[in-house]
């Protein structure tokens, strides 16, 4: 029976599927030391936490590392390739979930939800209603979308077709813009947008992309929504912009250090909405990601290749390790 190891819990439907394939175990903690101690016997690894490269060296029976989601930054690809391990993911299955979160977060900031809720609970009805005079409509604003993968496309579509927004897009490639969106250079997008949604992957090019210079180009009431990866935003530059009231606010779901320390300065701003890397997680998306990962595990254990095969260059080494 195959040994299947998951860094985190999975949807019950995915659990049922995987338990039919072999023995399923979950990490007691998702930290590197625990993953190394508990995961080295795995045939299949389900990834929801950063994997230490040493795991690929030590897990001699490991066939595949399957990402529960799309982003591959949690998987050290060089180590996986060197060990002859297949890497797969489940792209696009939570794109709509994350895209909906972008608008939930933007509207919560525009309508001053945190301030209103606080005042209503502590000061009463009349005081809370005064917050409404400072709120803004989403209608008539310009949305800037950085990154045009599955999530970025859904954000563009909802923004234009759902809310009638003007949409600017910045991406490394300009193959085809979604209907109603226009490509723009990053500086133009930063200076013209009222809401900026960061939907790009973390790469050497995007690390620190939102820095002091770019924040300085933004409107003083602009909002930044980061659902990509924490290091895309230069944290010190963001904190300085917030302290000096040079932007309108931010909704941050991802951070350079996770979990975010409880004494982090972000908690001191009323115009910052903080969530614990949950923009892509709902009951429905958990099922889609979990079932998708389980389906990929089934393919690999049956001697097939993953549908979403992310490192085809490793195939020769993999076949040498596991001749069929």
GUFI-405789 format. One record per atom (N, C-alpha, C, O): x, y, z. Coordinates in steps of 0.001 Angstrom, whole numbers, padded with zeros to 6 digits, always signed. Layout:
# GUFI-405789
XYZ/...
This chain:
# GUFI-405789
+000841-001201+000000/+000000+000000+000000/+000878+001254+000000/+001904+001315+000678/+000457+002231-000764/+001220+003472-000859/+001137+004256+000445/+000128+004220+001150/+002218+004963+000747/+002247+005886+001881/+002007+007291+001337/+002792+007792+000531/+000926+007923+001777/+000568+009268+001320/+000655+010196+002528/+000032+009952+003561/+001434+011259+002382/+001703+012175+003498/+001267+013573+003094/+001667+014069+002041/+000449+014213+003924/-000031+015567+003659/+000447+016507+004746/+000426+016170+005929/+000875+017687+004334/+001373+018663+005305/+000255+019255+006155/+000512+019757+007249/-000989+019203+005664/-002137+019774+006368/-003359+018868+006154/-003326+017896+005399/-004431+019237+006855/-005695+018534+006675/-006236+018751+005265/-005844+019695+004579/-007127+017880+004844/-007713+017927+003516/-009228+017797+003615/-009755+017389+004650/-009918+018140+002548/-011374+018001+002509/-011747+016525+002673/-011040+015657+002160/-012848+016224+003381/-013239+014827+003591/-013362+014012+002304/-013045+012823+002296/-013813+014631+001228/-013915+013893-000029/-012543+013478-000542/-012381+012383-001080/-011553+014355-000375/-010187+014025-000784/-009601+012952+000121/-008910+012046-000343/-009882+013062+001418/-009399+012058+002364/-009922+010673+001981/-009169+009699+001968/-011207+010595+001671/-011809+009312+001303/-011144+008731+000055/-010889+007529-000011/-010865+009572-000920/-010217+009105-002143/-008806+008594-001857/-008421+007528-002338/-008044+009347-001082/-006652+008975-000815/-006554+007730+000059/-005639+006923-000104/-007492+007577+000982/-007449+006397+001851/-007738+005112+001087/-007367+004024+001529/-008396+005238-000052/-008599+004058-000894/-007329+003669-001654/-007209+002550-002153/-006386+004606-001733/-005140+004357-002465/-004031+003818-001574/-003106+003168-002061/-004114+004080-000276/-003033+003672+000602/-003234+004209+002005/-004355+004512+002413/-002134+004323+002741/-002169+004839+004112/-001928+006334+004083/-000890+006799+003611/-002900+007087+004594/-002824+008544+004598/-002488+009031+005990/-003156+008670+006958/-001453+009852+006095/-001101+010475+007373/-000927+011971+007159/-000624+012441+006062/-001133+012703+008257/-000991+014157+008238/+000140+014571+009165/+000352+013952+010208/+000863+015612+008787/+001918+016133+009639/+001328+016632+010946/+000277+017272+010954/+001999+016341+012044/+001530+016854+013335/+001742+018357+013436/+001009+019051+014141/+002751+018855+012723/+003012+020283+012587/+003596+020510+011200/+004258+019619+010668/+003370+021694+010589/+003872+021903+009231/+005253+022563+009171/+005624+023113+008134/+006024+022517+010276/+007342+023147+010262/+008355+022204+009616/+008117+020997+009555/+009482+022734+009132/+010452+021903+008398/+010950+020694+009175/+011039+019603+008613/+011274+020857+010438/+011803+019727+011207/+010789+018590+011292/+011142+017419+011148/+009528+018945+011528/+008493+017914+011621/+008275+017228+010278/+008132+016006+010218/+008250+018006+009206/+008058+017420+007878/+009198+016460+007537/+008972+015403+006948/+010414+016833+007909/+011556+015946+007665/+011454+014669+008493/+011782+013583+008017/+011009+014805+009705/+010929+013654+010599/+009808+012708+010203/+009960+011491+010301/+008681+013260+009756/+007489+012445+009546/+007220+012091+008084/+006438+011183+007803/+007858+012797+007152/+007477+012624+005755/+008410+011833+004887/+008135+011662+003700/+009504+011341+005425/+010516+010715+004568/+010119+009333+004054/+010783+008799+003166/+009061+008748+004588/+008615+007442+004104/+007548+007513+003038/+007013+006484+002625/+007232+008708+002587/+006087+008886+001696/+006383+008451+000265/+007497+008604-000235/+005358+007907-000376/+005354+007687-001820/+004768+008899-002546/+005194+009255-003645/+003777+009522-001899/+003109+010706-002445/+003098+011769-001355/+002790+011482-000198/+003435+012996-001733/+003445+014124-000800/+002417+015154-001272/+002493+015646-002398/+001458+015474-000403/+000474+016522-000693/+000948+017792+000003/+001148+017803+001218/+001126+018861-000767/+001847+020044-000279/+000909+021215-000020/+000257+021734-000926/+000864+021615+001259/+000174+022845+001646/+001059+023720+002521/+000581+024692+003106/+002340+023390+002616/+003305+024146+003419/+004658+024071+002724/+004886+023154+001934/+005563+025010+002997/+006892+024952+002381/+007617+023661+002747/+007668+023265+003912/+008172+023020+001733/+008850+021740+001920/+010357+021968+001999/+010920+022615+001116/+011025+021454+003034/+012480+021591+003097/+013143+020767+002003/+012730+019632+001766/+014156+021301+001328/+014795+020556+000235/+015331+019199+000657/+015349+018264-000144/+015767+019079+001902/+016344+017821+002374/+015355+016665+002314/+015759+015504+002248/+014070+016972+002336/+013073+015906+002299/+013192+015090+001012/+013000+013874+001014/+013509+015774-000083/+013620+015073-001363/+014849+014166-001396/+014852+013143-002081/+015877+014538-000666/+017068+013706-000592/+016804+012444+000230/+017323+011372-000078/+015998+012585+001274/+015818+011498+002233/+014648+010576+001902/+014643+009411+002301/+013659+011088+001175/+012460+010292+000877/+012720+009431-000359/+012382+009827-001475/+013310+008271-000164/+013794+007442-001271/+012665+006861-002120/+012882+006528-003285/+011469+006736-001557/+010353+006148-002300/+009419+007197-002902/+008408+006859-003519/+009764+008465-002719/+008850+009534-003120/+008722+009606-004637/+009704+009802-005353/+007494+009442-005106/+007205+009525-006533/+006813+010940-006955/+007279+011441-007978/+005952+011581-006157/+005414+012871-006593/+005128+013784-005414/+004694+013341-004350/+005381+015071-005628/+004958+016132-004722/+003831+016881-005428/+004038+017469-006490/+002659+016857-004844/+001473+017407-005501/+000986+018612-004713/+000620+018506-003542/+000989+019743-005372/+000601+020995-004723/-000910+021078-004606/-001630+020956-005597/-001374+021284-003404/-002786+021522-003103/-003047+022997-003384/-003099+023816-002466/-003212+023326-004673/-003293+024710-005108/-002440+024896-006350/-002064+023925-007007/-002137+026154-006668/-001431+026428-007918/+000030+026801-007718/+000895+026292-008430/+000328+027687-006757/+001673+028227-006603/+002696+027172-006241/+002473+026355-005347/+003824+027195-006942/+004865+026194-006721/+005990+026692-005826/+006993+025999-005657/+005841+027879-005249/+006922+028412-004427/+007133+027606-003150/+008180+027735-002514/+006166+026780-002759/+006340+025943-001572/+007156+024683-001853/+007541+023969-000927/+007416+024416-003125/+008153+023206-003505/+009515+023612-004051/+009575+024321-005056/+010609+023190-003427/+011951+023491-003960/+012207+022669-005227/+012596+021503-005159/+011984+023294-006367/+011983+022558-007625/+013345+021945-007944/+013412+020842-008486/+014415+022638-007619/+015738+022078-007910/+015956+020779-007147/+016504+019814-007679/+015517+020771-005892/+015674+019559-005087/+014794+018438-005618/+015215+017282-005656/+013570+018774-006029/+012672+017761-006592/+013252+017188-007881/+013221+015976-008094/+013778+018051-008734/+014353+017594-009996/+015582+016716-009751/+015759+015678-010389/+016421+017153-008820/+017639+016386-008537/+017310+014994-008014/+018058+014043-008240/+016186+014884-007315/+015795+013589-006745/+014952+012757-007704/+014601+011621-007383/+014623+013294-008864/+013797+012553-009817/+012362+012402-009375/+011747+011359-009600/+011808+013453-008734/+010442+013426-008213/+009525+014266-009100/+009851+015405-009436/+008393+013707-009473/+007404+014451-010243/+006790+015553-009383/+006594+015382-008179/+006491+016676-010013/+005784+017764-009342/+004524+018070-010139/+004568+018217-011360/+003406+018164-009437/+002133+018499-010071/+001418+019534-009210/+001764+019727-008045/+000432+020191-009782/-000372+021144-009009/-001823+021077-009483/-002180+020280-010351/-002643+021934-008888/-004069+021978-009240/-004430+023404-009638/-005129+024089-008890/-003972+023863-010792/-004141+025275-011165/-005592+025630-011470/-006344+024836-012035/-005953+026827-011086/-007239+027383-011486/-008435+026986-010650/-009492+027606-010768/-008307+025963-009800/-009506+025471-009121/-010017+026433-008050/-011194+026385-007692/-009145+027309-007532/-009629+028280-006548/-009519+029712-007065/-009569+030661-006283/-009370+029867-008376/-009192+031202-008945/-010394+032094-008663/-010235+033251-008276/-011596+031557-008856/-012803+032358-008617/-012912+032710-007135/-013324+033818-006789/-012545+031774-006258/-012601+032021-004824/-011711+033194-004444/-012137+034089-003714/-010474+033195-004937/-009549+034284-004620/-010029+035586-005244/-009955+036641-004614/-010517+035518-006472/-010981+036733-007137/-012148+037378-006383/-012205+038601-006254/-013066+036566-005891/-014167+037115-005103/-013645+037804-003841/-014166+038836-003419/-012608+037213-003250/-012029+037799-002043/-011479+039198-002322/-011584+040082-001472/-010894+039405-003501/-010348+040723-003840/-011421+041799-003705/-011164+042875-003164/-012617+041508-004195/-013676+042520-004154/-014294+042630-002761/-014671+043722-002335/-014399+041521-002060/-014825+041585-000659/-013892+042500+000130/-014352+043361+000880/-012588+042315-000037/-011615+043092+000726/-011640+044560+000315/-011604+045448+001167/-011702+044814-000995/-011723+046201-001464/-012953+046938-000949/-012854+048084-000511/-014105+046288-001000/-015331+046952-000539/-015360+047113+000975/-015921+048083+001485/-014756+046162+001701/-014675+046323+003150/-013868+047568+003511/-014195+048271+004467/-012807+047839+002740/-012015+049044+002982/-012754+050293+002503/-012786+051303+003205/-013341+050227+001327/-014057+051390+000798/-015220+051785+001700/-015502+052973+001855/-015899+050807+002297/-017042+051085+003164/-016648+051191+004644/-017516+051273+005514/-015345+051189+004925/-014824+051372+006284/-015472+050397+007271/-015904+050776+008360/-015525+049145+006858/-016216+048135+007657/-015623+047997+009056/-016360+047963+010041/-014297+047919+009150/-013674+047733+010467/-014003+048905+011386/-014347+048700+012550/-013901+050122+010878/-014174+051299+011694/-015631+051345+012130/-015942+051643+013283/-016516+051046+011191/-017942+051093+011496/-018321+050041+012526/-019045+050323+013481/-017823+048820+012324/-018112+047742+013264/-017593+048090+014663/-018281+047865+015658/-016388+048632+014732/-015815+049006+016023/-016649+050081+016709/-016963+049974+017894/-017007+051126+015947/-017776+052224+016543/-019154+051770+016983/-019645+052190+018031/-019786+050905+016182/-021120+050437+016548/-021080+049658+017860/-021967+049806+018702/-020063+048839+018031/-019960+048024+019237/-019550+048845+020466/-019965+048549+021586/-018729+049881+020241/-018181+050611+021382/-018843+051958+021639/-018939+052396+022785/-019308+052630+020556/-019837+053994+020701/-021326+054113+020384/-021971+055091+020762/-021865+053118+019690/-023293+053146+019415/-023640+053528+017992/-022787+053881+017178/-024933+053443+017732/-025505+053605+016395/-025134+054928+015747/-024646+054953+014617/-025360+056018+016450/-025183+057348+015869/-023733+057597+015475/-023457+058101+014386/-022821+057248+016352/-021400+057451+016054/-020986+056583+014866/-020258+057042+013985/-021442+055340+014839/-021066+054439+013754/-021565+054947+012407/-020864+054829+011402/-022766+055510+012379/-023320+055986+011102/-022497+057118+010507/-022534+057331+009295/-021763+057841+011327/-020935+058933+010803/-019833+058426+009893/-019333+059168+009047/-019449+057166+010060/-018428+056604+009179/-018888+056607+007724/-018068+056686+006809/-020191+056521+007514/-020720+056434+006145/-020337+057655+005316/-020172+057551+004101/-020194+058807+005960/-019850+060027+005224/-018465+059944+004592/-018152+060717+003686/-017636+059019+005058/-016261+058894+004565/-016074+057703+003631/-014971+057451+003147/-017160+056972+003382/-017041+055766+002558/-017095+056109+001075/-017473+057215+000691/-016712+055141+000254/-016670+055352-001197/-017361+054206-001923/-017387+053072-001447/-017922+054528-003089/-018487+053524-003975/-017369+052845-004758/-016324+053440-005018/-017607+051600-005126/-016716+050918-006060/-016975+051406-007480/-016055+051487-008294/-018217+051725-007770/-018588+052198-009100/-017771+053432-009484/-017608+054354-008685/-017267+053436-010704/-016539+054588-011207/-015044+054551-010948/-014323+055436-011409/-014560+053553-010225/-013137+053470-009916/-012390+052714-011014/-012987+052034-011849/-011085+052853-010982/-010214+052112-011901/-009517+051008-011125/-008922+051249-010074/-009596+049801-011653/-008975+048639-011044/-007686+048304-011784/-007680+048171-013008/-006607+048169-011041/-005341+047744-011623/-005027+046322-011190/-005044+046018-009997/-004746+045459-012138/-004479+044046-011856/-003050+043732-012288/-002698+043879-013459/-002237+043301-011338/-000849+042938-011627/-000760+041419-011666/-000906+040748-010644/-000519+040886-012861/-000490+039441-013047/-001741+038976-013763/-002847+039403-013434/-001568+038101-014744/-002709+037690-015563/-002749+036173-015703/-002926+035638-016798/-002580+035494-014574/-002824+034061-014549/-004302+033798-014357/-005131+034661-014645/-004638+032621-013875/-006049+032269-013687/-006754+033240-012754/-007885+033647-013021/-006094+033618-011655/-006715+034531-010696/-006847+035923-011286/-007910+036538-011212/-005754+036424-011877/-005805+037765-012449/-006899+037911-013497/-007570+038941-013561/-007079+036883-014317/-008136+036936-015338/-009523+037000-014705/-010389+037749-015158/-009726+036203-013645/-011034+036232-012986/-011285+037606-012355/-012407+038112-012394/-010239+038212-011773/-010398+039542-011182/-010776+040550-012254/-011657+041383-012040/-010123+040484-013399/-010463+041386-014506/-011913+041202-014947/-012639+042177-015141/-012324+039955-015103/-013676+039674-015578/-014731+040169-014600/-015706+040805-015001/-014538+039878-013314/-015509+040323-012316/-015517+041846-012241/-016579+042465-012166/-014330+042444-012261/-014254+043898-012163/-014957+044603-013306/-015687+045572-013094/-014735+044112-014529/-015334+044785-015681/-016792+044406-015881/-017659+045274-015980/-017062+043093-015941/-018419+042655-016255/-019343+042721-015040/-020541+042958-015187/-018802+042516-013859/-019639+042524-012668/-019886+043901-012095/-020986+044199-011630/-018846+044760-012126/-018967+046081-011491/-018799+047240-012462/-018933+048399-012069/-018506+046943-013730/-018378+048004-014717/-017161+048884-014526/-017183+050057-014900/-016094+048338-013946/-014904+049130-013672/-014024+049247-014909/-014015+048366-015770/-013289+050342-014982/-012182+050422-015924/-011065+049555-015371/-010743+049652-014187/-010469+048711-016198/-009477+047747-015731/-008175+047924-016493/-008144+047883-017723/-007100+048121-015739/-005755+048148-016294/-005038+046872-015870/-005218+046396-014749/-004231+046323-016764/-003525+045073-016491/-002046+045255-016776/-001657+045833-017790/-001230+044750-015862/+000207+044682-016128/+000652+043243-015969/+000348+042593-014968/+001376+042749-016964/+001876+041387-016923/+003137+041294-017761/+003382+042127-018634/+003932+040274-017485/+005196+040092-018205/+004958+039849-019687/+005733+040310-020525/+003905+039136-020011/+003558+038883-021407/+002217+039546-021711/+001373+039679-020825/+002023+039955-022941/+000800+040632-023349/+000144+039867-024499/-000070+040415-025580/-000169+038612-024253/-000708+037777-025314/-002132+038155-025663/-002447+038345-026838/-002987+038269-024681/-004376+038633-024944/-004983+039191-023669/-005016+038526-022634/-005457+040408-023760/-006090+041056-022611/-007534+040594-022502/-008207+040438-023520/-008023+040373-021286/-009442+040044-021128/-010320+041171-021656/-009908+042331-021695/-011515+040819-022054/-012451+041825-022561/-012649+042919-021517/-012889+042643-020342/-012543+044160-021969/-012754+045285-021066/-011519+045729-020314/-011582+046695-019553/-010386+045047-020506/-009144+045414-019819/-008132+045940-020837/-008162+045586-022015/-007244+046789-020348/-006204+047370-021197/-004847+047169-020549/-004687+047396-019350/-003865+046741-021341/-002519+046592-020814/-001928+047960-020494/-002178+048938-021199/-001141+048014-019420/-000481+049252-019026/+000866+048922-018420/+001050+047859-017826/+001803+049838-018572/+003068+049692-017854/+002803+049831-016358/+001818+050445-015948/+003686+049259-015552/+003444+049215-014122/+003307+050608-013518/+002454+050820-012657/+004120+051547-013946/+004042+052896-013384/+002703+053555-013702/+002119+054227-012851/+002221+053363-014925/+000920+053925-015287/-000184+053284-014463/-001072+053970-013957/-000123+051974-014333/-001135+051276-013527/-001142+051801-012100/-002206+052056-011535/+000041+051964-011514/+000132+052439-010129/-000440+053839-009976/-001118+054124-008988/-000179+054710-010934/-000608+056111-010794/-002072+056319-011141/-002676+057287-010679/-002670+055421-011958/-004033+055627-012417/-005077+054812-011655/-006265+055129-011718/-004663+053783-010947/-005631+052869-010336/-006081+053342-008956/-005318+053938-008197/-007346+053056-008661/-007891+053315-007326/-007757+052086-006432/-007562+052208-005223/-007862+050920-007026/-007667+049647-006320/-006655+048839-007122/-006835+048624-008321/-005593+048393-006461/-004551+047613-007128/-004544+046219-006533/-004304+046047-005338/-004807+045227-007367/-004843+043831-006941/-003567+043148-007407/-003283+043091-008603/-002805+042634-006457/-001564+041923-006758/-001886+040446-006915/-002207+039771-005937/-001803+039946-008130/-002174+038566-008454/-001029+037817-009123/-001256+036784-009753/+000181+038312-008997/+001327+037743-009693/+002005+036670-008845/+001873+036679-007621/+002722+035755-009473/+003497+034780-008707/+004727+035446-008104/+005130+036524-008541/+005320+034809-007105/+006567+035301-006528/+007728+034769-007349/+007953+033560-007416/+008463+035679-007973/+009648+035346-008760/+010735+036353-008405/+010499+037283-007635/+011903+036169-008959/+012961+037156-008743/+012532+038518-009255/+012925+039546-008705/+011732+038524-010300/+011279+039795-010885/+010230+040491-010019/+010197+041720-009954/+009379+039717-009357/+008286+040335-008605/+008608+040538-007122/+007863+041221-006420/+009692+039963-006644/+010056+040157-005230/+010343+041643-004989/+011178+042241-005667/+009642+042228-004016/+009812+043650-003734/+009266+044562-004808/+009660+045725-004894/+008361+044050-005633/+007814+044833-006744/+007139+046116-006256/+007321+047185-006838/+006359+045996-005183/+005679+047168-004619/+006626+047764-003588/+006600+047399-002412/+007456+048682-004046/+008465+049295-003193/+008120+050754-002946/+007038+051212-003315/+009035+051482-002326/+008766+052882-001982/+008512+053720-003224/+007645+054594-003218/+009263+053461-004291/+009073+054229-005514/+007684+054021-006089/+007008+054983-006457/+007249+052751-006169/+005944+052466-006753/+004820+052997-005858/+003844+053559-006355/+004955+052822-004558/+003946+053356-003642/+003852+054872-003758/+002776+055447-003594/+004974+055513-004041/+004971+056959-004202/+004234+057445-005430/+003851+058613-005504/+004029+056556-006403/+003281+056915-007607/+001774+056795-007422/+001008+057339-008217/+001343+056090-006383/-000077+055800-006211/-000848+057014-005701/-000292+057919-005079/-002145+056998-005988/-003034+058019-005447/-003043+057944-003925/-002833+056876-003350/-003281+059064-003283/-003248+059090-001823/-004402+058299-001207/-004351+057947-000029/-005432+058020-001991/-006536+057210-001473/-006585+055829-002129/-007586+055123-002008/-005520+055441-002816/-005491+054137-003477/-005424+053014-002450/-004885+053175-001355/-005986+051872-002837/-005974+050678-001992/-005147+049590-002663/-005210+049411-003879/-004372+048867-001862/-003583+047739-002360/-004141+046457-001764/-004270+046338-000545/-004470+045505-002614/-004958+044199-002169/-003935+043155-002595/-003734+042935-003789/-003286+042508-001623/-002268+041511-001943/-002754+040115-001620/-002877+039733-000457/-003032+039354-002681/-003402+037948-002516/-002393+037049-003227/-002662+035872-003467/-001222+037616-003564/-000205+036846-004284/+000720+036159-003283/+000423+035058-002818/+001831+036797-002953/+002754+036319-001941/+003295+037536-001191/+003445+038614-001766/+003584+037354+000091/+004004+038464+000927/+005187+039246+000397/+005129+040475+000368/+006269+038586-000028/+007458+039325-000463/+007289+040150-001727/+008202+040891-002090/+006159+040049-002408/+005900+040942-003542/+005842+042393-003060/+006138+043315-003820/+005463+042590-001809/+005389+043918-001207/+006593+044131-000305/+006894+043294+000546/+007282+045252-000489/+008342+045666+000422/+007664+046146+001711/+007063+047220+001750/+007774+045338+002748/+007018+045595+003974/+007369+046935+004612/+006478+047658+005057/+008636+047271+004661/+009033+048542+005270/+008481+049714+004487/+008049+050709+005070/+008492+049602+003179/+007947+050675+002347/+006434+050805+002539/+005906+051916+002585/+005743+049675+002650/+004298+049714+002878/+003981+050346+004225/+003080+051179+004320/+004707+049960+005263/+004468+050539+006590/+004706+052047+006579/+003945+052799+007188/+005750+052491+005896/+006026+053926+005818/+004908+054661+005097/+004501+055740+005528/+004408+054098+004012/+003315+054740+003272/+002049+054829+004115/+001334+055829+004058/+001771+053792+004896/+000595+053808+005765/+000748+054833+006886/-000185+055579+007182/+001910+054866+007500/+002134+055808+008605/+002018+057246+008137/+001530+058108+008868/+002472+057505+006904/+002482+058869+006376/+001229+059196+005583/+001151+060248+004948/+000237+058291+005616/-001041+058495+004922/-000856+058793+003435/-001546+059638+002866/+000096+058075+002817/+000352+058275+001390/-000456+057339+000510/-000467+057502-000710/-001134+056360+001103/-002100+055537+000382/-003343+055407+001261/-003311+055693+002457/-004429+054971+000640/-005684+054906+001374/-005804+053732+002318/-006526+053804+003313/-005099+052642+002016/-005190+051471+002870/-004740+050242+002127/-004346+050312+000962/-004800+049104+002812/-004346+047861+002208/-005124+046690+002790/-005501+046691+003962/-005353+045696+001949/-005893+044411+002386/-004810+043379+002111/-004444+043148+000958/-004301+042764+003161/-003138+041889+003054/-003493+040501+003555/-003848+040310+004718/-003390+039531+002647/-003694+038142+002998/-002434+037296+003118/-002482+036171+003615/-001308+037835+002663/-000049+037092+002647/+001069+037991+003146/+001022+039210+002981/+002083+037373+003762/+003121+038132+004434/+004469+037451+004262/+004546+036250+004006/+005528+038233+004405/+006873+037677+004281/+007135+036645+005361/+007814+035646+005121/+006593+036886+006568/+006701+035936+007676/+005305+035465+008033/+004436+036267+008374/+005098+034170+007955/+003803+033587+008298/+003986+032440+009275/+004874+031610+009080/+003156+032368+010339/+002091+033300+010714/+002636+034699+011038/+003781+034848+011464/+001813+035693+010830/+002180+037065+011135/+002282+037235+012648/+001341+036891+013363/+003404+037757+013156/+003535+037945+014613/+002418+038816+015163/+001998+039775+014517/+001943+038490+016339/+000792+039196+016931/+001099+040653+017257/+000177+041452+017422/+002373+041012+017354/+002740+042394+017641/+003182+043149+016391/+003827+044192+016487/+002834+042621+015222/+003264+043263+013985/+002614+044632+013830/+001444+044790+014179/+003342+045633+013312/+002776+046986+013154/+001517+047057+012305/+000715+047974+012482/+001319+046106+011379/+000103+046139+010564/-001156+046158+011424/-002161+046749+011027/-001121+045533+012573/-002313+045463+013420/-002706+046829+013980/-003809+046986+014502/-001831+047802+013880/-002121+049110+014447/-002840+050063+013524/-003116+051198+013913/-003156+049637+012304/-003788+050529+011334/-005249+050154+011132/-005573+049001+010848/-006127+051146+011283/-007548+050902+011032/-007853+050692+009556/-008864+050081+009210/-006991+051191+008693/-007229+051071+007246/-006460+049907+006628/-006200+049900+005425/-006099+048926+007451/-005457+047710+006958/-006313+046516+007358/-006587+046299+008538/-006724+045756+006370/-007487+044529+006590/-006516+043361+006507/-005869+043159+005479/-006413+042592+007585/-005458+041491+007658/-006214+040172+007734/-007124+040013+008547/-005831+039235+006886/-006406+037895+006941/-005264+036870+006875/-004209+037164+006313/-005460+035677+007440/-004374+034706+007597/-004207+033759+006407/-004397+032550+006533/-003849+034326+005253/-003616+033554+004025/-004789+032601+003759/-004628+031383+003678/-005956+033200+003631/-007182+032413+003492/-008010+032833+002280/-009139+032369+002122/-007477+033693+001428/-008283+034199+000317/-008737+033094-000628/-009777+033218-001274/-007974+032028-000710/-008341+030941-001609/-009029+029781-000929/-009239+028735-001543/-009385+029955+000341/-009929+028829+001097/-011400+029048+001432/-011755+029961+002178/-012231+028206+000872/-013620+028050+001272/-013889+026547+001280/-013045+025761+000850/-015041+026156+001758/-015357+024728+001725/-015321+024201+000296/-014821+023106+000041/-015853+024987-000629/-015882+024556-002012/-014507+024470-002639/-014203+023505-003340/-013675+025466-002397/-012342+025436-002995/-011478+024357-002366/-010657+023747-003049/-011653+024112-001062/-010911+023030-000416/-011263+021687-001061/-010392+020842-001266/-012521+021503-001372/-012911+020258-002038/-012278+020159-003424/-011734+019117-003790/-012350+021240-004190/-011797+021202-005544/-010290+020964-005531/-009782+020167-006320/-009571+021649-004641/-008121+021463-004573/-007777+020063-004071/-006896+019400-004620/-008482+019611-003016/-008190+018305-002452/-008490+017178-003420/-007677+016268-003583/-009642+017226-004062/-010012+016191-005027/-009057+016227-006217/-008653+015180-006723/-008696+017431-006664/-007742+017539-007765/-006398+016923-007425/-005800+016229-008247/-005917+017178-006196/-004650+016591-005762/-004764+015075-005655/-003839+014353-006027/-005888+014593-005153/-006098+013142-005035/-006152+012485-006408/-005632+011383-006584/-006760+013131-007363/-006813+012584-008717/-005419+012485-009327/-005103+011515-010016/-004585+013497-009069/-003211+013429-009557/-002453+012295-008863/-001675+011589-009505/-002672+012118-007564/-002024+011011-006844/-002431+009673-007449/-001593+008787-007619/-003706+009522-007774/-004185+008277-008361/-003509+008000-009702/-003161+006858-010001/-003326+009045-010506/-002662+008859-011796/-001229+008363-011598/-000792+007416-012252/-000512+009014-010690/+000889+008646-010471/+000993+007215-009943/+001829+006442-010411/+000160+006864-008986/+000230+005520-008405/-000201+004443-009401/+000144+003272-009243/-000952+004840-010421/-001358+003903-011475/-000315+003800-012587/-000523+003099-013576/+000816+004507-012419/+001867+004460-013423/+001718+005482-014523/+002459+005453-015505/+000755+006398-014368/+000553+007441-015365/+001289+008716-014940/+001826+008796-013835/+001306+009702-015827/+001880+010999-015507/+000771+011937-015039/-000386+011763-015424/+001108+012932-014211/+000083+013888-013762/-000507+014656-014940/+000161+014894-015946/-001739+015027-014793/-002374+015864-015809/-001705+017237-015844/-001460+017796-016914/-001413+017772-014652/-000742+019067-014532/+000711+018816-014111/+001087+019024-012957/+001502+018370-015068/+002886+017952-014855/+003777+019196-014950/+003893+019795-016019/+004397+019579-013850/+005093+020862-013779/+006586+020779-014080/+007206+021807-014354/+007181+019593-014039/+008621+019477-014307/+008919+018312-015249/+009558+017340-014846/+008465+018400-016494/+008650+017285-017432/+010115+016929-017682/+010421+015826-018133/+011021+017866-017387/+012439+017592-017588/+012965+016477-016688/+014062+015964-016910/+012187+016102-015675/+012639+015086-014729/+012198+013680-015140/+012521+012706-014461/+011468+013574-016239/+010828+012305-016581/+011828+011154-016740/+011569+010039-016286/+012961+011421-017379/+013938+010357-017574/+014450+009789-016262/+014519+008572-016086/+014810+010683-015335/+015281+010231-014023/+014176+009510-013262/+014429+008528-012565/+012965+010000-013399/+011846+009350-012710/+011633+007929-013238/+011409+007006-012455/+011701+007747-014556/+011509+006423-015141/+012637+005467-014719/+012418+004265-014572/+013828+006012-014530/+014929+005174-014041/+014674+004705-012606/+015021+003586-012229/+014058+005593-011814/+013765+005256-010416/+012586+004286-010325/+012587+003372-009500/+011589+004491-011175/+010370+003696-011107/+010039+003146-012502/+009089+003601-013138/+010817+002176-012973/+010511+001598-014293/+009166+000888-014264/+008868+000116-013352/+008370+001164-015274/+007024+000584-015309/+007030-000678-016166/+005992-001321-016326/
